[in-house]
Every structure is written in structure tokens, then in C-alpha cells.
Amino acid sequence: MSFHYSNFGAFSSSLQTFADLNGYVPGLNDGHEEMSWDAMTSWDDESWSAFVADAIVATERAASALGEWRQSGA
């Protein structure tokens, strides 16, 4: 399920690369046709799968960093 990259606050900078025109980052089972991309962006199954896999890794890293920050009490 997609989410807005700003959900991660200061830890969202690495997620902006994966955000569509409205700021949503794809997740598992999201299709490119469900999101807003500029007219110059085209996807095939392979490139979309690779993009989503990279977005998931970036999301996990951002979530981990946010979690560590919260636990530190900063």
C-alpha cells in the first residue's frame, strides 16, 4: 500500500526519489497505473518490480532510522 513520503518527517529525504507526483511511495502490490507519474515516465513489469523493491528497502531504512530516533528520546 502506498503512503505519503512525508509520513517519515526528517527521515523522508531518501523516499522522495520513489514518490510519484503527489508524493506517494509505492509498496508491495501497488501498480504503477494506480499512481501519478509524469507523461515521460513509462513502466514495464520488470522495471516497476525493481523500482518497488528499491522503494521497499528505502522505506525499511527510513522506518528503522525513525524508530531509533524515537527510542533515543530526541
Secondary structure as UniProt FT lines:
FT   STRAND          3..4
FT   HELIX           5..11
FT   HELIX           13..18
FT   TURN            21..22
FT   STRAND          24..25
FT   TURN            28..29
FT   HELIX           32..34
FT   TURN            39..40
FT   HELIX           45..72
//
